[in-house]
Amino acid sequence: MNAVLTAVLVMLVLAVARVHVVLALAAGAVVGGVVAGLGLDATMVAFQEGLGAGAKIALSYALLGAFAMAVAHSGLPRLLAEWMVKRLGDPDAPNQKAVEGVKWGIISGVLAMAIMSQNLIPVHIAFIPLLIPPLLGVLTRLRIDRRLIACALTFGLVTSYMFLPIGFGRIYLNDILLGNIESAGMDVADVSIFSAMGIPALGMVAGLLIAIFISYRKPRDYNPAATIDVDAPAPNRISRYKVAVSLVAILACFAIQAWMTAVGTEADPLLVGALVGLALFMTTGVVAWNEADRVFTGGMRMMAMIGLVMITAQGFASVMNATGDIETLVAQGSDVFGTNRALAAIVMLLVGLVVTMGIGSSFSTLPIIAAIYVPLCITLGFSPVATVAIIGTAGALGDAGSPASDSTLGPTAGLNADAQHDHIRGSVIPTFLHFNLPLLAAGWIAAQIL
């Protein structure tokens, strides 16, 4: 059996069986390496070499958590939450019109922020620990199913870069997708990204609508007593000065990340932005020196899990690449469909799903599969626009629904701040069902009609 497929299946089965995702990734990597014939020693060496690639990401997210806790300490998130609570009225007899207004306002706001985080304000998941934890009390009171919020967040994080060629979308669509297809020998100069990725994007929209209006429309109860009270001053002691500094720090953090992303610097924008924001809090006295350790440690603890998963996921990806079975998996898939274009499209999409589910990054999957898929598409007679749709969709498949993807880890980091949102059952499975399945169908349709 193919080592990559075996490793991904082991990882997914263990994760669904409630084995911690870090252990599931490590076990999957070991099994995959051994099945590929690397041996235990070579497998562990490859795994350890990959861990270093995740260290920078983990540090960035840890500092982001500290920055989020500093923002909470200023009192700004509490003001937002209190404003929403006042709109709801008496807890025993809430204004139903206001309840509906706040509910749809939260869903729309979360969705808009997730979309803008990939293009207009390219900060990726940096906004989630700032926005979501302070709203958990309001979400609990409104009885909103957090799986719905996870789907809204993941939709914005994934659909934006796979359809809009701005910010991270420019990198995914222009630099990686079209760039690798050109390098593989197909001229796509006249291909419109909107034409190629429009149908797959509609598949994502369909999944979101199903989540909102069918799957998670019913109220769901959470324990109000368990909801974490953000580390902020009491309402009567909230300082306007601290709130103002907090707003400046947030704008500075986002502006620096947007600028660094635009100029294409090699430094990590998330890391630099978080450091600048933390420096502002410290130098202005919003976070006192004698409180800094408690505030920052609390924030880093909040993001510790996502950091560990990111590090382990890099080790898993390193082992998968070392096996050499990713290319073998693609070749085996091509042997199955022969000259059947309909079957070829679905097999190529499924292989992309498996690879991305394991690696956890669409951006890393595309270069691997493009070099092999382009000659196959030329041989089978797919048009350039259909080829772009197939490869672009195959890369995006698995980002939503992967236990190791930041598109699911980010929402979990925010929604599980009070330990009432399970990563696998709250983020991974819902996003897999609502986005991968419609995206798979939409990508196949695009391949047939474009």
N, C-alpha and C positions, 0 to 999 in steps of 0.2 A: 504494500500500500504506500502511496505517496507520503513522504515524511511531513511535508507542510500541511497536507490535509489531515493527517493523523494528529499533529501537534495542535492544530486549531480545534479539532473536535474534542480532544482531551481537555484543552483549556476551557472550552465552552461548557462541556458536561460538568466539570468540577465547579465552575462558577455558578451554574444554575443549581447545583447541589449544595449551594451555600458555603463552599470552600472559599476562603478569602481570595479575591482576584489576584493578589500578589503571588500567593502560593499556587493558584491555578496557572498563571503565566509561567512561573518557574517550572512546574511539573510538566506543562505542555512542551516547553523548550527542551527539557531533558529527554522526554519521550521522542520528540521529533529528531533530535540529534542522534539518539541511539538507533532509531529506525533507519535513519539515513546512512548508518555505518560509520559515523564520526567517532564513536566510542565515548565513554563517559568523560574522560579527561579532556579530549578535544572539544566536546560539547560545553563543558564548564568554562574552558578558556574562551571560547567564542562568546558565551553568555557574559562572562566577566568583562570582556573587551567592550561589549555593547553597553554595559552599565554606565560607563563614563560619559557616553553621549547623552544620557538622560539627566546627568547631574546639573547642568546649566538650567534645564527646564525646571527641575525640582526646586532649585534655589530661587528662580524667578517667581514661581508660584508661592513659595514660602514667604518671600518678601511682599508679594501681593497680598497674602493673608494678613501680614503685619500692617500693611497700609490700610486694608479694609477695617481692621480693628481700631486703628488710629482715627479713621473717619467716624466710626461708631462712637468712639470716645468723645468726639467733639459735640455730639448731640444731634447732628444733621439727620441721620436715619430715623431717630426717634421723632423728630419734628414731622417727617413725612408720614410715619406710621400713625402718629396722633391725629394728623389732619384727616387721614382716611377714616380713623375710628370716629371722629366727630361727624363726618359725613354720614356714617351709618346710624347715628342716633342712639336711642336707649337700647342697651343690650337685651332687655327683656321684651321690648316691642320695637324692633328695628324698622326703620323706614324701608319698605320693600323696594321702592323705586330707587332709593339711594343705594341699597344693597346691590341691585342689578347694575347700576351705573358704576359703582366701585369695582365690582367683579369684572365687567367688560373693560373697564379702564386699566385694571391690572394686567389682564390677558393681552390687551392691545399694546400697552406700554412695554411689557416684557418682550413681546414679539418684535416691536419696533427697535428696541435696544439691541436685540440679538442680530437683526438684519444690519443695522448701522455699524455694529461692532466689526463687521467684515469689510466695509467699504468706506462710508462717510467718516467714521471715527474708528480706524482699524486697530482696535485694541483686543480683538478676539474675545476670550472668556474673562478678561480682566474686570469687566463690569459686574459679573455675577456675584462674587462675594461682597461687593459693595451694595448691591441692590436687593438681593433675595433674602438674606437672613433677617434684616429688620422688618420685612413684610410677612414673615412666617406667622406672627400673631394675627395679622389681618386675614391671611389665607385660612388659618384655622377657624377664625370666627365666621368667615364666609362659607366654610365647609367646602372649599375648592379642592378638588382632587389634585394632588401635587404631580401626579403622572401627566396631567394635562399641561401643567407649567413646564415640566421636563420636555414634553413634545414640542411646545411652542419655542422653547430655547433652542433645542436641537434643530428644529426646522430653520430658524433664522441663521444659525451657525453654518449649516450645510448648504441650504438652497442658495444663499447669497453668493458664496464663492463658486458654485457650480453653474451659475447663470449670469451674474452681473460682473462684467470685466473691469471692476474697480477695486482698488485695495488688494485684499487677499485674492479676490476673484481674478484680478489681472495676472497675478503670479500663477494661479492654477490654470486658467484658461489660455492666456497668451504665452507665457513663458514656458510652462511645463507641458500642457496638453498640445497646443499647436506646434510648439517648438520641437517636441519629441516626435510628433508625426512627420513634420518636415524633415527632421534628421533621419527618419526611417525610410524616406524615399517617396512620400506622397505630397503633392502640391496642394496646399489648403489655403492659398493666398486669397481666393475668392469666397471662402466659406464664411458665412455669418454665424457667429457664436449663438446669437439669439434663435436662428433657425434650427441649428443643430441641437441645442440644449433646451429649447422651449418645451418640447413634449416631456422630457424627463422632469423638468421643473414643475410641470402641471401634475405629474405623478406625486411629487412631494406635497403640492397644494391639496390634492385629493386626500392624502394621508392625514394632513393637519385638520381638514374639515371633518373627517371621520372621527378623529380624536376629540375634537371640540363638541360636536353635535350628536355623537352616538356613543363612543366608548366611555368617555369620562364626563358626560353631562350631569350625571347624578351626584348629589352631595356626598362627601366622604368626611367622616369624623376623625379628628386627631386629638390628642391629649393636650388641652391648653396649659396644664401645669408643667408639661415637659418643655414647652417652648422657651428657648433661651432668651433671657432678657439681656439685650445688647449692653455692653459695658460702656454706658453713657451716663452723664449727669442726670439727676432727677429733673423733671420738666421745669420746676421753678428755679432751677440753677443752670439752665442752658444759657450759655454766653453767646451773644450775637457775634462777638469778636471771633470766638472759636468756630462758629458756623461759617463765618466769612472766610477764615483761613482754610477751612476744610474745602470750601468751594474752589478757592484758588488752587489748592493742592491737587484736587481732582482734575481741574482744567489743565494744570501744568503737566500732570502725569499723562493725560490723554494727548495733549498737544505734542509732547516730546515723542511719544510712541508713534503718533501719526507722521511727524516730521521724519523720524528715523526710518520708518517704513517706506516713506516716499522717496528718500534719497538712496535707499538700498544699502545702508551701513551694515557692516559685518557684526557689530555689537548687537546684543539682544535688546530690542526696544522695551520689552516688558520689564527686564531687569533694571535698566537705566531709569525708566519712568517711575518704578516703585521706589528706587533709592532717592530720587529727587523729591518725591512726595513725602517720604519719611523724613528727609532732611528739613523740609519746610515745617512739618509738625514739631520737630525738635527745636529748631532755631527760633520759632515764634512762641514757644512755651505752651502750645496747645496740649502737647504731651510733655508733662514735666519730667525732668531727668530721673527723679526718684520713682516715677510711674512707668518709665519706658520699658523696663524689663518685663513687667507684668503684662502690659498692653501688647508688646511685640511678640512675646512668647505665646500668648493666647491666640494671636492671629496666625502664627506659624503652625500651632497645633491644629487649627481649623483646616489648614491646607496640607497637613502632613500625609494624609492618605493618598491624595491625588499625586503628590510628589513621588511617593514610593511606587505607585502604579506606573507612573511615567518612566521612572528609572528601570523598573523590571520589564516594561514593554520594550524598551530599547535593547535590553539583553535578549528578549524573545526574538525580536526582529533580526538581531545579529546572528543568532543560531539558524533562523530560517534562511538567511542569505548564505550562510556557510554550508548548508546542506546541498545547495545547487538544485533543489527540487522544485523551486518556483518555476523555472523554465521547463522542467520536466512535466509539471502539472499542466502548464499551458499546452505543451506538445501532446500530452495524453488527451487533453480535451479536443484538440484539433483532429486527432485520429478518430474520435467518436462521430463527429458530424460529417466528415468527408466533404461532399460538395453541396450538402443541404444548407442553404443560407438561413432558413428559419431556425434550424437546430443549431447552426453555428453561432448565431447571435445569442441565443439563450445560454449556450455553453460558455462563451466568452464572458458574458455578464456574470455567470455563476462563479467562474474562476476568479474574476475581479473581486466578487463578494468575499470569497474565502481568504484571498490574500490580504485584503484590507481589514477584515475582521481580526486577523492575526497580528498584522503590523500596527494597526490602529491609526494609520495616516494615509489619506487619499493622496497627499502630495508625494509620499514615498512610493506609493503603488504605481502611479502613472509611468515613471521612467522604466520600471521593470516590465510592464506588460505592453507598452506602446511599441517597443522594438520588435516584438513578436507578433502583435496583433495586426500591424499595418501590412506586412507581406501577406498575411492570411486574408485580410479584407480585400486587397488588390486581386489576389488569386480568385476569390469568390465573387468578384464583381460588385462589391459595395461601392457606392458613390463616395466622394470625399466628405460630404456633409453627413452621410450615414456612418462613415468611419469615425468621424469626430464624435458623433452621438454615442456610438458603441463604446469607444475608449473612455470618453469623458464620464459616461454613466458607470462603466465598469470600475473606474477609479473611485468614484464617489460612493458606490455601493459598499456598505459595511462600515462607513464612518459613523453613521447613525446605527446604534445597536452593537457596537464593539465595546467590550468591557474595558479595553485599553485606550479608547479614543477620548480626546479632550472634549469632543462634542457630547459625550455622556458623562465624563468625569466632572466637567465644569458644572453642569446642572446639579449633579449629586452633591458637589461641595457646598453649593448654596442651599439646596432644599433639605439636606441632612444636617444642618447646623444644630438642630435639636434632637438628632438621632431618631427621627420618625420617617425617614425616607430611605428605603433599601436601594443600593446601587443597581443590583441585577434586576429585581422585580419592579423597581420604581423608575429606573431610567433605561436600562439596557433592553429588556424585553419589550416594553411599550414602544420605544423608538424603532426597534428592529421590525416589529409587526406593522407599525403605521407608516414607515418610510421605506424600508428596504423592499418590501413586497410590492407596493405601488410603483416604486422606482424601477424595479426589475421589469414589471409589466410595461411601464411607459418606455423604458429604454429599448425593449424588444419591438414595440410598436414603431418607435422612431426608426429603428434599423430597417423595418420592412417598407415604410412608406416614403422615406427621404431619398 
